Amino acid sequence: MKTLPEKYYLTHFFELLRYIEQTSLHLLNHEQRAKLDAFRALDEQSQCLLVRVINRKRLFVCHADLEYSEITDYNAAFKALYDAGWLTFAKHFQLPTLLLHELSKPQLQALVAEQDLPSPPVKSAKKANWLEFVTAHFDSFDISQSELFGRYFTSEFNNDFEYLLFLFFGKATGVFAQFSMRDLGVMDTRGDRAQTNAHFDDLQEAQSAFYYSRLYSDLKTMTEQAAMETANTLISELAVPVVGQLAQTKFDHLCYKLANLVADKNMRLSESLLVLSGHPSAQEKYIRLLYSQGEHERCVQQIEKVIASPSDEKLLFFAEDFYRLKFTKKRTSALTDMLRESGPQLFLDEAYKGDVEQGLVNQYARQGVNAFHCENMLWRALFCLSFWHELFEDSRNAFSNEFESTPKCIKDNTFYRVFEAEIEQRLSTFNSNEALLNWLVKQASERFGTHCRMMPWQPDILTYLFEFAKHAPINAVCTHLRAMSKDFNNLKDGYPDLMVFEKEVKFVEVKAPGDSLRRNQLITIQKLIHSGFNVDVQSVEWRVSPEQPYVVVDIETTGGKKEHDKITEIAMIKIQNGQVIDQWQSLINPQRRVPKYITELTGIDNDMVADAPIFSEVIDDIDTFTRDAIFVAHNVNFDFGFIKAEFGRLERPFRRAKLCTVQLGRKWLPGHASYSLGKICHDLSIPLTGHHRAYNDAAATVALFNLINQKRIENN
């Protein structure tokens, strides 16, 4: 296990400083630059202590909590920092009441006793009651003589440290501990990246982004009163101007969140915040609010304003749909219309609950049609491989540091604006399916395995992508790639579940019972259709279909634990519409001795399996035989689990929908004392000779399953 060196905190802080000095000195004011110079002038012990203090999760630190092996002379280091003004005792801090919120209940009680306050809460009262009492009486405290306030101190360098981290990570959620997690191997980073790019252009932009990012983060712990005060401040006079895209984004989100927080107390204030916010959800809520208040003329004006200059694809869709619903004779939404036009329902067995897409893929396969479950990954891979250089290698889109995983222009949603010439030139080369395929294959072969959070390097996805490139309408591909480049944040997901190859490529969004299409899915689907793709929304109902094939499986093993024991025999019987259409069986050499008690139970001994094939020799037969069918067994998790474990040992996946005749029997054939295979077959007069041999048990399970399916079909 990796360990960290003794002074790793200080090492990481100097790493942070090197980044700031190389890329972001222009984002520091004169006072902050002077502080960094003063820090470098400190002796190493003082540096170690100060970094430990500012990295504490709480504002105030107690002397007793700072015992670290790298600080050999704590008192000298503390005195040097205190004398130089780096540290301040809580009793001298400008807002000493902030310490109260960090104290425990016993400490609050000790403080009350120390100050000899009258009528304190009962000892068993909650901490909140003690905190309220102490806060109410704080003006009468003599904290200069307080022993507790003398133990706690803080550093005003905390705020500067947060700002340095913000400049490094480009967001308020980056933490110093990420350096340690990287060194310990807990966090994956790209250590080969040169740290040469600042997140912000100038000081005013950085300070504005920092202010509103931190204010937005503070919402999580903000009291109701503080929220009201912040809201009033925002609509009256801004303490810090909103400069730059990140500051604007955080400001808009802040106003929207505050509007929701204060709505119950002050609707007029909430409405003012909605007007102030450019957040799409705020504008949508404002339109709905105007309509609910009967302000229909103003509502229409606001809708027209959004339609004339939409800031967001989802907001535009909402505005157009809301107008159609509320101000024309149209009574259904675009979402409802799309569902109505999706065609007749398809029927799938309930075994596909949780994996409905695979059920539809299997149904297409039975019709001789190739279908792939690719969803968002196909489109992300297409986008990344089409524009890999511009996304990940061009200096205009450079990552600021090794912790980043999303290119700057993607985070800012400015990819097309920055790279319009390159994007259009690339699209012009995609003048045929062959040209597109050649480009994608070239990019994939050159970059395969390169760290990329935006797309997975899964061979299946690349296979689907190359098939797509061969057959997709090339003009539609280019149109949609252009749309993704212009608005990747709104078109990075929501894509249909399946890609289907019939006469042409089409996409199918699967809607199972209880599912609903989200707005982002509808927007993406509409964008695909507008680009020139054929897209269907296919509704599915859980119902037993006579055409559904099932493979009834039984295995025998060397024991009951799939992690250690091995298969000795497999039998598989394929049925469709209640009739056996195929079967397969074989003894399996488990490559270990068969225990005596297993031989006594099954009749399978070591001599019988000595010349049988090992599992790796029949794995392809099992894979092919069970493909596109539902896996059925008595106590299915036993049989399925062993087969999946054998596949796993050979580093191959085994994924099938499955049904258990024990569970189904209890539901559809109730009233039996036992549902073990032998006893339920006896009760139902199902022949079962040679119990505990795979084929015999599988054949009996077929008869049992057919009885169950008759009941299931009757209740369709």
C-alpha positions in Angstrom: 0.0 0.0 0.0 1.3 3.5 -0.9 2.2 5.9 1.9 2.8 9.6 1.9 6.0 11.3 3.0 6.1 13.2 6.3 5.8 16.7 4.9 3.3 15.9 2.1 1.0 18.7 3.0 3.7 21.3 2.5 4.9 19.5 -0.7 1.4 19.7 -2.1 1.1 23.4 -1.1 4.3 24.2 -3.0 2.9 22.3 -6.0 -0.2 24.5 -5.8 2.0 27.6 -5.6 4.1 26.6 -8.6 0.9 26.3 -10.7 -0.3 29.7 -9.5 3.1 31.3 -10.3 3.3 29.7 -13.7 -0.2 30.4 -14.9 -2.2 32.6 -12.6 -0.2 35.4 -11.0 -2.2 37.9 -13.0 -5.3 36.6 -11.1 -3.8 37.7 -7.7 -4.1 41.2 -6.2 -1.0 42.9 -4.7 -1.9 41.9 -1.2 -2.2 38.2 -2.2 1.1 38.3 -4.0 2.8 39.8 -1.0 1.4 37.0 1.2 2.9 34.3 -1.0 6.2 36.0 -0.9 5.9 36.2 2.9 5.0 32.6 3.1 8.1 31.6 1.2 10.2 33.6 3.7 8.9 31.6 6.7 11.0 28.8 8.2 9.9 25.3 7.2 8.4 24.5 10.6 6.2 27.5 10.4 5.2 26.7 6.8 4.2 23.2 7.9 2.1 24.4 10.7 0.3 27.1 8.7 -0.6 24.7 5.9 -2.0 22.3 8.5 -4.1 25.1 10.0 -5.6 26.4 6.7 -6.4 22.9 5.5 -8.6 22.1 8.5 -12.2 21.6 7.7 -13.3 24.1 10.3 -12.5 27.8 10.6 -11.1 27.5 14.1 -8.4 25.2 15.3 -7.5 24.1 18.8 -3.9 23.8 20.0 -4.5 20.2 21.1 -5.5 19.2 17.6 -2.2 20.1 15.9 0.2 17.4 16.9 2.1 16.3 13.8 5.4 14.5 13.4 6.8 17.0 10.9 6.4 19.9 13.4 9.1 19.2 15.9 8.9 22.6 17.7 5.3 23.5 17.8 5.6 26.4 20.2 8.3 28.2 18.2 6.4 27.7 14.9 3.2 29.0 16.5 4.9 32.0 18.0 6.5 32.9 14.7 3.2 32.7 12.8 1.3 34.6 15.5 3.9 37.4 15.7 3.9 37.8 11.9 0.1 38.1 11.9 -0.7 34.8 10.2 -2.7 33.5 13.2 -5.4 35.2 15.3 -6.9 34.0 18.5 -10.7 33.5 18.5 -11.2 36.2 21.1 -9.5 38.7 18.8 -11.3 37.6 15.6 -13.6 40.1 13.9 -16.6 37.6 14.2 -15.9 35.6 17.4 -19.5 34.2 17.4 -18.6 32.0 14.5 -16.6 29.8 16.9 -19.9 29.0 18.8 -21.2 27.0 15.8 -18.1 24.8 15.9 -18.2 23.9 19.6 -19.7 20.7 21.0 -22.6 20.7 23.5 -20.3 20.0 26.5 -18.1 23.0 25.3 -21.1 25.3 25.1 -22.1 24.1 28.6 -18.6 24.8 29.9 -18.7 28.3 28.3 -21.9 29.1 30.1 -20.5 27.9 33.4 -17.3 29.9 32.8 -19.3 33.1 32.2 -21.7 32.3 35.1 -24.8 33.0 33.1 -28.2 32.8 34.8 -31.0 30.4 33.8 -29.2 28.2 31.3 -31.1 25.4 29.6 -31.4 22.0 31.3 -28.4 19.8 30.9 -30.3 17.3 28.7 -31.5 20.0 26.3 -30.4 19.7 22.6 -27.2 21.4 21.4 -29.4 23.7 19.3 -31.0 25.1 22.5 -27.6 25.6 24.2 -26.3 27.3 21.0 -29.3 29.6 20.9 -28.9 30.5 24.6 -25.2 31.2 24.3 -25.7 33.3 21.1 -28.4 35.4 22.8 -26.2 36.2 25.8 -22.9 36.6 23.9 -22.9 40.4 24.1 -22.5 40.0 27.9 -19.5 37.7 27.6 -16.0 38.7 28.7 -14.2 36.6 26.1 -10.9 38.3 26.7 -10.7 36.2 29.9 -12.3 33.1 28.4 -10.1 30.0 28.8 -11.9 28.3 25.9 -11.6 31.3 23.5 -7.9 31.3 24.3 -7.4 27.8 23.1 -8.9 28.4 19.6 -7.3 30.3 16.8 -7.7 30.8 13.1 -5.9 32.3 10.1 -7.2 35.0 7.8 -5.1 33.2 5.1 -8.0 30.7 4.9 -9.8 32.8 2.4 -6.7 33.3 0.3 -6.1 29.5 0.4 -9.6 28.9 -0.8 -9.0 31.3 -3.7 -5.8 29.6 -4.7 -7.6 26.2 -4.8 -10.3 27.9 -6.9 -7.8 29.2 -9.4 -6.2 25.7 -9.6 -9.4 23.7 -10.0 -11.5 26.3 -11.7 -14.4 25.5 -9.4 -15.4 25.8 -5.7 -15.6 22.1 -5.2 -11.9 21.3 -5.6 -10.2 20.2 -2.4 -6.6 20.0 -1.3 -7.0 16.4 -0.4 -7.1 15.5 -4.1 -3.3 15.9 -4.3 -3.0 13.2 -1.6 -5.6 10.9 -3.2 -3.6 11.2 -6.4 -0.3 10.2 -4.7 -2.0 7.3 -3.0 -3.4 6.0 -6.3 -7.0 6.5 -5.1 -7.7 9.2 -7.8 -6.9 8.7 -11.4 -5.3 11.7 -13.0 -3.2 12.6 -16.1 0.2 13.3 -14.7 1.7 13.9 -18.2 -0.3 17.1 -18.7 1.7 20.4 -18.7 0.1 22.9 -16.3 0.2 26.0 -18.6 -3.3 27.1 -18.8 -5.2 29.5 -16.5 -8.9 29.1 -15.9 -9.6 32.9 -16.2 -8.5 35.7 -18.3 -8.2 38.5 -15.8 -8.4 39.4 -12.1 -11.9 40.8 -12.1 -13.3 37.7 -13.9 -11.6 35.3 -11.4 -12.7 37.3 -8.3 -16.3 37.5 -9.6 -16.4 33.7 -10.4 -14.9 32.9 -6.9 -17.4 35.1 -5.1 -20.5 33.7 -6.7 -19.3 30.2 -6.8 -18.7 30.3 -3.0 -22.0 32.1 -2.4 -23.8 29.4 -4.3 -22.0 26.7 -2.3 -23.0 28.4 0.9 -26.7 27.9 0.1 -26.4 24.3 1.4 -25.9 25.6 5.0 -27.6 29.0 4.7 -30.3 29.8 7.3 -33.7 31.1 6.2 -32.8 34.5 7.5 -29.5 34.5 5.7 -31.2 33.4 2.5 -33.6 36.4 2.8 -30.8 38.8 3.4 -28.8 37.4 0.4 -31.8 37.6 -1.8 -32.5 41.2 -0.9 -28.9 42.1 -1.5 -28.9 40.5 -5.0 -31.9 42.5 -6.2 -30.8 45.8 -4.7 -27.1 46.2 -5.3 -24.5 43.6 -6.2 -21.5 43.6 -3.9 -19.4 42.1 -6.7 -20.1 42.7 -10.5 -21.0 39.6 -12.5 -18.1 39.2 -14.9 -17.4 36.1 -17.1 -19.3 33.0 -18.0 -18.7 31.0 -14.8 -19.8 33.9 -12.6 -22.9 34.4 -14.7 -23.8 30.8 -14.5 -23.4 30.7 -10.7 -25.2 34.0 -10.3 -28.2 32.7 -12.4 -28.3 29.4 -10.5 -28.0 31.3 -7.2 -31.0 33.5 -8.0 -33.1 30.6 -9.1 -32.3 28.6 -5.9 -32.9 31.6 -3.7 -36.2 32.3 -5.5 -37.4 28.8 -4.5 -36.1 29.2 -0.9 -37.9 32.5 -0.2 -41.1 31.8 -2.2 -43.2 30.8 0.8 -42.1 33.9 2.8 -42.0 36.6 0.1 -43.5 35.8 -3.3 -42.7 39.3 -4.6 -39.0 38.8 -3.7 -39.1 35.4 -5.3 -40.5 36.7 -8.5 -37.9 39.5 -8.7 -35.2 36.8 -8.4 -36.7 34.8 -11.2 -36.6 37.9 -13.4 -33.0 38.5 -12.5 -31.9 34.9 -13.2 -30.9 33.8 -16.7 -31.2 30.1 -15.6 -33.6 28.2 -17.9 -35.5 26.7 -15.0 -36.0 30.2 -13.6 -37.4 31.5 -16.9 -39.7 28.5 -17.2 -40.9 29.0 -13.6 -41.5 32.7 -14.3 -43.6 31.9 -17.4 -45.7 29.4 -15.4 -46.1 31.9 -12.5 -47.3 34.7 -14.9 -49.9 32.3 -16.3 -51.1 31.1 -12.9 -51.5 34.7 -11.8 -53.7 35.5 -14.9 -51.0 37.7 -16.4 -51.6 36.2 -19.8 -50.4 39.1 -21.9 -47.1 39.4 -19.9 -46.8 35.6 -20.1 -47.1 35.6 -23.9 -44.5 38.5 -24.1 -42.1 36.4 -22.0 -42.6 33.4 -24.2 -42.0 35.4 -27.3 -38.9 36.8 -25.8 -37.6 33.3 -25.1 -38.5 32.1 -28.6 -36.8 35.1 -30.2 -33.6 34.6 -28.3 -33.4 31.2 -26.6 -30.5 30.6 -24.2 -31.2 26.9 -24.0 -32.7 24.2 -26.2 -34.8 22.8 -23.4 -36.2 26.2 -22.6 -37.1 26.8 -26.2 -38.9 23.5 -26.4 -40.8 24.3 -23.2 -41.8 27.8 -24.4 -43.1 26.5 -27.8 -45.0 23.6 -26.2 -46.4 25.8 -23.4 -47.6 28.3 -26.0 -49.3 25.6 -28.1 -51.0 24.2 -25.0 -52.2 27.4 -23.3 -52.8 29.9 -26.2 -54.0 27.8 -29.1 -56.6 25.1 -29.5 -54.1 22.3 -29.2 -54.7 20.2 -26.1 -51.8 17.8 -26.1 -48.1 18.3 -25.6 -45.4 17.4 -28.1 -44.4 14.6 -25.8 -47.9 13.1 -25.8 -48.1 13.4 -29.6 -44.9 11.5 -30.0 -46.1 8.7 -27.8 -49.4 8.5 -29.7 -47.5 8.3 -32.9 -45.2 5.6 -31.7 -47.3 2.7 -33.3 -48.7 -0.5 -31.7 -47.3 -1.9 -28.5 -44.9 -4.8 -28.5 -45.2 -7.6 -26.0 -42.2 -8.8 -23.9 -42.0 -11.4 -21.1 -41.7 -10.0 -17.6 -38.2 -11.6 -17.4 -37.0 -8.5 -19.3 -38.0 -6.1 -16.5 -34.9 -4.2 -15.8 -33.4 -5.0 -19.2 -36.2 -4.2 -21.6 -33.8 -3.0 -24.3 -32.2 -6.5 -24.5 -35.7 -8.0 -24.8 -36.4 -5.8 -27.8 -32.9 -6.6 -29.3 -33.7 -10.3 -29.0 -37.1 -9.8 -30.6 -35.5 -8.0 -33.6 -32.9 -10.9 -33.8 -35.7 -13.4 -34.2 -37.0 -11.4 -37.1 -33.5 -11.4 -38.7 -32.9 -7.7 -37.9 -29.7 -6.5 -36.2 -30.3 -4.2 -33.3 -27.8 -2.8 -30.8 -28.3 -1.2 -27.4 -25.9 1.8 -27.6 -27.8 4.8 -26.2 -25.6 7.8 -25.4 -22.3 6.1 -25.9 -22.5 5.8 -29.7 -23.0 9.5 -30.1 -20.3 10.5 -27.6 -17.9 8.2 -29.4 -18.9 9.6 -32.7 -18.4 13.2 -31.5 -15.0 12.5 -29.8 -13.5 10.6 -32.6 -14.7 13.2 -35.2 -13.1 16.1 -33.3 -10.4 14.4 -31.1 -7.6 16.9 -31.9 -9.8 20.0 -31.3 -11.2 18.5 -28.1 -8.1 17.1 -26.4 -5.0 18.3 -28.2 -5.5 21.9 -29.4 -3.9 24.5 -27.1 -7.1 26.6 -27.2 -8.9 23.8 -25.4 -6.0 22.8 -23.1 -6.6 21.3 -19.7 -5.4 23.4 -16.8 -4.1 20.6 -14.8 -3.9 16.8 -14.4 -7.1 16.6 -12.4 -9.3 17.9 -15.2 -11.2 15.5 -17.4 -13.6 17.7 -19.4 -12.2 20.1 -22.1 -12.7 23.8 -21.3 -14.8 24.5 -24.4 -17.1 21.6 -23.5 -17.6 22.9 -19.9 -18.2 26.4 -21.3 -20.4 25.1 -24.2 -18.3 27.2 -26.6 -16.8 24.4 -28.7 -18.4 25.6 -32.0 -17.7 29.2 -31.3 -14.0 28.6 -30.8 -13.4 25.9 -33.4 -16.0 26.7 -36.1 -13.5 26.8 -39.0 -11.9 23.4 -38.0 -15.3 21.8 -37.4 -16.7 22.9 -40.8 -13.6 21.8 -42.6 -13.8 18.4 -40.9 -17.4 18.0 -41.8 -16.7 18.8 -45.4 -14.5 15.8 -45.6 -17.3 13.5 -44.4 -18.7 13.4 -48.0 -19.4 9.7 -48.0 -19.9 6.8 -45.6 -16.5 5.5 -46.6 -14.8 8.8 -45.8 -16.5 8.9 -42.4 -15.7 5.3 -41.6 -12.0 5.7 -42.6 -11.7 8.8 -40.4 -13.3 7.1 -37.4 -11.1 3.9 -37.8 -8.0 6.0 -38.1 -8.7 8.1 -35.0 -9.7 5.0 -32.9 -6.6 3.1 -33.9 -4.3 6.0 -33.1 -6.0 6.9 -29.8 -7.3 3.6 -28.5 -7.1 3.4 -24.7 -6.1 7.1 -24.3 -7.7 8.4 -21.1 -11.0 10.1 -22.0 -13.8 10.6 -19.6 -16.2 11.7 -22.4 -16.3 8.3 -24.1 -15.5 4.7 -23.0 -13.0 2.6 -25.0 -15.4 -0.4 -25.3 -14.9 -2.7 -28.3 -18.6 -3.2 -28.6 -19.2 0.6 -28.9 -16.6 0.9 -31.6 -18.2 -2.0 -33.4 -21.6 -0.3 -33.3 -20.0 3.0 -34.4 -18.3 1.5 -37.4 -21.5 -0.2 -38.5 -23.3 3.1 -38.0 -20.7 4.9 -40.2 -21.2 2.4 -43.0 -25.0 2.8 -43.3 -26.1 6.1 -41.7 -27.3 9.0 -43.9 -24.2 11.0 -44.2 -25.9 14.4 -44.5 -27.8 13.6 -41.3 -24.6 12.6 -39.5 -22.9 15.9 -40.4 -26.0 18.0 -39.5 -26.2 16.3 -36.1 -22.4 16.6 -35.4 -22.7 20.3 -36.1 -25.6 20.5 -33.6 -23.7 18.7 -31.0 -20.7 21.0 -31.5 -22.9 24.1 -31.0 -24.7 22.7 -27.9 -23.0 19.7 -26.5 -24.3 20.2 -23.0 -27.8 19.8 -24.1 -27.1 17.0 -26.7 -24.7 14.8 -24.7 -27.4 12.5 -23.6 -31.1 11.6 -24.0 -30.4 9.5 -27.1 -32.7 6.6 -28.1 -31.9 3.2 -26.6 -31.4 1.1 -29.8 -29.8 1.4 -33.2 -31.6 -0.9 -35.6 -30.5 -1.9 -39.1 -33.5 -2.8 -41.3 -33.5 -1.2 -44.8 -31.8 1.7 -43.3 -30.4 2.8 -40.0 -33.1 3.9 -37.5 -33.2 4.6 -33.8 -35.7 3.3 -31.3 -36.5 4.7 -27.8 -38.0 1.9 -25.7 -40.8 2.9 -23.3 -41.6 0.2 -20.8 -44.7 0.2 -18.5 -44.2 2.9 -15.9 -41.5 4.7 -17.9 -41.8 8.3 -19.1 -39.8 10.2 -21.6 -37.9 13.1 -20.0 -37.8 16.4 -21.7 -34.1 16.1 -22.6 -34.9 12.8 -24.3 -37.6 14.3 -26.3 -35.4 17.3 -27.3 -32.6 15.0 -28.4 -35.0 12.8 -30.4 -36.5 15.8 -32.1 -33.0 17.1 -32.9 -32.1 13.7 -34.5 -35.3 13.8 -36.6 -34.6 17.4 -37.6 -31.1 16.2 -38.6 -32.6 13.6 -40.9 -32.6 10.4 -38.9 -35.5 8.0 -38.6 -36.5 7.7 -34.9 -39.4 5.7 -33.3 -40.7 5.6 -29.7 -41.7 2.0 -29.1 -44.0 1.2 -26.2 -43.7 -2.2 -24.5 -46.2 -4.2 -22.5 -45.4 -7.1 -20.2 -47.1 -10.1 -21.7 -46.2 -13.7 -22.5 -45.7 -14.0 -26.2 -46.1 -17.4 -27.9 -43.1 -16.6 -30.1 -40.8 -16.0 -27.1 -38.1 -18.7 -26.9 -37.0 -20.1 -23.6 -34.0 -22.2 -22.7 -34.6 -24.5 -19.7 -31.3 -25.3 -18.1 -30.1 -27.7 -15.4 -26.6 -28.3 -14.2 -24.8 -30.7 -11.8 -21.8 -29.6 -9.9 -19.0 -30.7 -7.5 -20.6 -28.7 -4.7 -22.8 -25.7 -3.8 -20.4 -22.7 -4.1 -19.9 -21.2 -7.5 -16.7 -19.4 -6.3 -14.9 -22.8 -5.7 -16.9 -25.6 -7.2 -17.2 -26.6 -10.9 -19.9 -27.9 -13.3 -19.9 -31.6 -14.1 -23.0 -31.7 -16.4 -25.2 -29.3 -18.4 -28.5 -29.9 -20.1 -30.4 -27.3 -22.1 -33.8 -27.6 -23.8 -35.1 -24.8 -26.0 -38.9 -24.4 -26.2 -41.1 -22.1 -28.1 -44.9 -21.9 -27.9 -44.7 -24.8 -25.5 -42.9 -27.1 -27.9 -39.3 -28.4 -27.7 -37.4 -27.0 -30.7 -33.8 -27.9 -29.8 -31.7 -29.5 -27.0 -28.1 -29.8 -25.9 -26.4 -31.8 -23.2 -22.9 -32.8 -22.1 -20.9 -34.0 -19.2 -18.2 -31.5 -18.2 -14.7 -32.3 -16.9 -14.5 -30.1 -13.8 -10.7 -30.5 -13.7 -11.0 -31.7 -10.1 -12.2 -34.7 -8.2 -15.9 -35.3 -7.8 -16.7 -35.7 -4.0 -18.1 -39.0 -2.9 -21.3 -37.4 -1.6 -21.9 -35.8 -5.0 -21.5 -39.1 -6.7 -24.0 -40.7 -4.3 -26.5 -37.9 -5.1 -26.1 -37.6 -8.9 -24.4 -40.9 -10.0 -21.7 -38.8 -11.7 -18.2 -40.1 -10.8 -14.6 -39.3 -11.8 -14.4 -41.9 -14.5 -17.5 -40.5 -16.2 -16.1 -37.0 -16.5 -12.5 -38.0 -17.2 -12.9 -37.8 -21.0 -15.6 -35.2 -21.1 -14.8 -31.7 -22.5 -13.7 -29.0 -20.2 -15.9 -25.9 -19.9 -13.7 -23.8 -22.3 -14.4 -26.3 -25.0 -18.2 -25.9 -24.9 -18.5 -22.3 -23.9 -19.2 -21.2 -27.5 -22.0 -23.9 -27.7 -23.6 -22.6 -24.5 -23.3 -19.0 -25.5 -24.9 -19.6 -28.9 -27.6 -22.0 -27.7 -28.8 -19.5 -25.0 -28.5 -16.3 -27.0 -31.7 -14.4 -27.7 -33.7 -16.6 -25.3 -34.8 -16.4 -21.7 -32.8 -18.5 -19.3 -35.2 -20.7 -17.2 -34.2 -23.0 -14.3 -35.5 -24.4 -11.0 -33.7 -22.2 -8.5 -32.4 -20.2 -11.4 -29.7 -18.3 -9.5 -27.9 -21.5 -8.8 -27.6 -22.7 -12.4 -27.2 -19.2 -13.8 -24.6 -18.2 -11.2 -22.4 -21.2 -11.9 -22.5 -20.7 -15.7 -21.8 -17.0 -15.3 -18.9 -17.8 -13.0 -17.4 -20.2 -15.6 -17.8 -17.5 -18.3 -16.1 -15.0 -15.9 -13.1 -17.3 -15.4 -12.6 -17.2 -19.1 -13.0 -13.4 -19.1 -16.3 -13.5 -21.1 -19.6 -11.9 -20.1 -22.8 -13.9 -19.7 -25.9 -11.8 -19.5 -29.4 -13.2 -20.0 -32.9 -12.5 -18.9 -33.9 -15.2 -16.5 -37.0 -16.8 -14.9 -37.2 -19.1 -11.8 -39.7 -21.9 -11.8 -39.7 -22.0 -8.0 -40.8 -18.3 -7.8 -43.2 -18.6 -10.7 -44.6 -21.9 -9.2 -45.4 -20.2 -5.9 -47.2 -17.4 -7.8 -49.1 -19.3 -10.5 -49.4 -22.8 -8.9 -50.1 -21.9 -5.2 -51.0 -24.3 -2.4 -48.2 -26.9 -2.5 -46.3 -27.8 0.7 -43.0 -27.8 -1.1 -41.7 -26.4 -4.4 -38.6 -28.6 -4.6 -38.4 -30.1 -8.1 -39.0 -33.7 -6.9 -42.0 -32.9 -4.7 -43.7 -30.4 -7.0 -43.3 -32.9 -9.9 -44.9 -35.6 -7.8 -47.8 -33.4 -6.8 -48.4 -32.4 -10.5 -47.8 -36.0 -11.9 -44.9 -34.8 -13.9 -42.6 -37.7 -14.7 -39.1 -37.4 -13.1 -36.9 -40.4 -13.3 -33.2 -40.2 -12.7 -33.5 -37.1 -10.5 -30.3 -35.1 -10.1 -29.1 -35.8 -13.7 -29.1 -32.7 -15.7 -31.2 -33.8 -18.7 -33.8 -35.5 -16.6 -34.3 -32.5 -14.3 -34.3 -30.1 -17.3 -37.0 -32.2 -19.0 -39.2 -32.2 -15.9 -38.6 -28.4 -15.5 -39.9 -28.0 -19.1 -43.1 -29.7 -18.2 -43.5 -27.6 -15.0 -42.7 -24.4 -16.9 -45.3 -25.1 -19.6 -47.9 -25.5 -16.9 -46.9 -22.2 -15.4 -46.9 -20.5 -18.8 -50.4 -21.7 -19.5 -51.5 -19.8 -16.3 -49.5 -16.8 -17.3 -51.0 -16.7 -20.8 -54.5 -17.0 -19.4 -53.9 -13.9 -17.3 -52.4 -11.8 -20.1 
